[in-house]
Amino acid sequence: MSFKLRVERAAHEKKSNIILALDPSVGSSHHLLKQSTRILEEVIPHICGLKINRQLVLPLGLFNGTQKILRLAQEEGLPTIMDCKINDVGYTNRAIADYYFKAGFDAVVANPFVGWIDGLQPVFEVAKSTDRGVILLVYMSHKGAPEGYGQTIQNPKTHNYTPQYVAFAEKALTWKADGAVVGATYPEKIEEIHSILKDNVPIFSPGVGAQGGDIEKAMKAGARYLIVGRAITLSKDPAEAAERIRNIAQEHSK
């Protein structure tokens, strides 16, 4: 079963559109593992997937502490995403993807800036051969996103001018990506990109809560899944926060 279908199934079974961004970064490796495991166990009933960033993998180790978290998620039927933002030459990209997939991740996040040939093509090949997924960065959630993703570029084939994020959305379709990251902080971009992707490539939207993204606006604009981190992980009651966000997202999902 493809990654895209696994996330859809988990979302249906959990009645949730929430991907937990489990990215604590303060403390010893022992403390981080204990903290991460506790938070994940508390919110499992309210989420449909798990995303981990390098800031947690680096202190825990890919084939040690990180795998313990992955096994917990997998035992609960939660697809897992490695937010590694792959962005190098093809030879290196293939090795990066291969290591994360061997560690147990179900999908990786990649940056389409590097292009296809000798760029992300090897990542998609590895993912396809192992039945894993690739999610492309189309428009990030931070305040500086317009500097890169919002710039105007010229299509080398048609010579037409277009926004960078539109070109990236079109690549997500052409390359048959399993998802596209579009920041919840830019609902107008979600709506525009959704009009390109439609239901072919689901939109994963980070930025709710700490970065100011609005749940209702993001879901109504076309986000399929919300990636939520600090609004849950830094809450005094992570389970309550996750349930509340899930309920709002479900109310406004298309």
ABEGO torsion letter per residue (X at the ends): XBAAAAAAAAAAAAGBABBBBBABABEBAAAAAAAAAAAAAAAAAABABBBBBAAAAAAAEAABAAAAAAAAAAAAGBBBBBBAGBBBBAAAAAAAAAAAAAAGBABBBBBAAAEABGBAAAAAAAAAAAGBBBBBBABBABAAAAAAAABBBBBAAAGBBBBAAAAAAAAAAAAGBABBBBBAABAAAAAAAAAAAEAABBBBBBGBGAAGBBAAAAAAAGBABBBBBAAAAABABAAAAAAAAAAAAAAABX
